[in-house]
Structure formats: structure tokens, C-alpha cells
Amino acid sequence: MVAVSNLNSSFSTLGVGIQFIQQAERMGLFNLGDMMDVNLMKLKKHKEFSFTWYADMLDLLKEQGLLRQFQERQL
């Protein structure tokens, strides 16, 4: 499990690209904690949402060991 301090880390410290970061910020997501708490149904309706970005988000969560927990929260 990821430490709470890691959930508050900015995306730039996690090595993700600037385009991903900018798109995330336009959707109100600034760190892993924001991603973990997001309402996926609302996120998908956001005008900035794309499935390409979402796939990158899932990859990031997987790299950080958070994918399973994210999926469970969305059930």
C-alpha cells in the first residue's frame, strides 16, 4: 500500500508528462489522492476527459500500486 504522503505528491514528482498533468489539473486532479477519491462517472462527463488520458491514469495507478484499490473504490 502507498503511504499517505505519496498520495499528496504532485504528478510532476512521479515522472508523468506535462500533457497528462495539464489535462488532470483542468479536471481538478492534482495528485494521486485526488485520483483515488474521484467520482469516475462525473470525471467521464468532464469536457477534458479522454480515454487515452484515462488509460495513462490507470497505468500510473498500477505503477504506484494503487490500481486494485482504485477499482475497488469505484464498485
N, C-alpha and C positions, 0 to 999 in steps of 0.2 A: 504494500500500500504506500502511496505517496504521502510524504509529510505535508502538513497543512501549510508550512512555509513555501513549499513548492507550488501549491495551488495559487498562491498570491504572486508568483513570479510573472513578470511580463513576458509576452511571447518572444520578444527580441532576445531575451536571455536563454530561450530554448532553441534558438537557431533556426526559426522559421523565416520564410521570406517576407519581404516588405509588403508585397501584394496581399498575401494572406493576412498580415497584421492589419493593414488598412481596411480590408473588407470586414474583418472581425470587429474592428473598432466602430465602423459605420453601423454595425448591428448591435453595438453596445457590449461587446465582449472584449475584455482587456487582459484576461489571464485564464489559467486552467480552471480556477474556481468558478469563474463566470460560465465557462463551458459546462461544467458539471451541474450547475444549477439552472441551466437554460430550459425553457419550455420549448421542446422541439417542434411542436405544432405551430406555435407562434413564430419561431425562428424561420420555419419553412415559408411562412407567409410574408416575411420581410422582403422588401424590394431588392435588397442587396444579396439575398441568399442565392446560391447556386449549388448544384450537386457536385460540381468539381471542387468548390471550396469545402463542402461538407465531407467529401472523400478525404481531402487533406486534413480536415479536423479529426476524422476518425483515425487516420494514420498517426497524427500527433498524440492522440489519447492512447493509442496502442503502444507507441514508443515510451510513453510515460507510465505505462502500467495501469491506465485508468479506463480502458475501453469496456471491460466487463462491468465495472461499477457504473459507468455512464449508461450502458444498455439496461442494466437492472433498474436504474432510476427512471428510465423512460417507460417502463412497463406499467 
